[in-house]
Amino acid sequence: MKKLLLLSFCVLISGQSFAQDPDLYRTWYLYEVQLTDLDDLYIVSEIDPPITPTLTITESLSFSGTMACNTFEGTYAYQNFELSETGLTRTSDDCENSTHAMFENNYYDFLHWYAFQINPDSNGLVLYCSTPLFGHAIFKDYPLSVDANSIVKFKMYPNPVSETLFISWENLQIENLSVYNLSGQTVLIENQKVEELNVSSLSAGLYFIEITSEAGKQMQKFVKH
């Protein structure tokens, strides 16, 4: 009987040690990353042209995301609030911008292994990641606010919207437009410049609209009624 109780206790402790944090499963927006304490610190808001690097982690521990001009995907193994990749690949487009290229190398290498903790702030959740070589990364579950004076912004109205979202581009040369839900899934995409976007098919909720132009990537949010 004592052996049975001891075994049950060990199984319980083991299960708690490997329990995963449900707050982890979402799309995270990178705010800063430093591979080691000897490497450059990349603060996303200071990178020019602007970028919106992300990391989306699912309950199956598959993950994917965007960097500056490339994307990545892979699978994590989880143990005691540590994530180690068991398979990680990336696309290999030429960034052309040297700062973007160096940032991508640091961000991609950081994704291999890190310990993490999740804490709330005034706007949502913060994912703080660290490595044994004193590297760190900070993600938040809401997009980075871009200084209104740093780039030419697009405008959209009405917000909230029921059927048609009108978009003003202010002479931006648009490459593509994407709409994401709160899970980071792409729900609408346009590969051309549009001034009216039909969102009537979307479920009610909060969405993010991202455009890619010669000024970089910009993201704003809207509410669908």
Beta strands, then each sheet from edge to edge (+ up, - down):
strand 1: 27-34
strand 2: 42-43
strand 3: 54-57
strand 4: 62-66
strand 5: 71-78
strand 6: 82-90
strand 7: 113-120
strand 8: 125-130
strand 9: 136-140
strand 10: 155-157
strand 11: 164-168
strand 12: 174-180
strand 13: 186-190
strand 14: 196-198
strand 15: 205-213
strand 16: 216-224
sheet 1: 2+ 1- 3+ 4- 5+ 6- 7+ 8- 9+
sheet 2: 10+ 11- 14+
sheet 3: 13+ 12- 15+ 16-
end
